[in-house]
């Protein structure tokens, strides 16, 4: 429980543009990955691209920690590959 409080507190001290970016991308990810839109692969790719933006934003934020930066960058790359897969 303390870990969640720390994460919320750390998020609240971020810049307003970062909060808006993360919250909007999180909302887009949830909406476009819903079961109502799951029959359209192009809309699901929007969800995966939004997740990639979240991973990239947080990876740039923690770029001093090489391990976390590498993991988040790898997750962003996987999300991008999965997002462009329906187009080919």
Secondary structure as UniProt FT lines:
FT   HELIX           2..12
FT   HELIX           16..32
FT   HELIX           35..37
FT   TURN            38..39
FT   HELIX           41..61
FT   TURN            62..64
FT   HELIX           66..84
FT   HELIX           85..87
//
